[in-house]
Amino acid sequence: MAGQLALAVGNSLGGIAAQTAALVVLDAAGARPRAPLLTRLAASLLLVLEAH
């Protein structure tokens, strides 16, 4: 709203990058058997479908 479009876009993309990095770390540290984080921990198939 203050005309700082570059700052707003940078914050949004940085937040997405941080969330993606956190999911990669959590998925890599997961227990065996190897399965994707969302499909193994989701209590509902609807959550998995919404995530993709």
Secondary structure, 3 states (H helix, E strand, C coil): CCCCHHHHHHHHHHHHHHHHHHHHHHHHCCCCCCCCHHHHHCCCHHHHHHHC
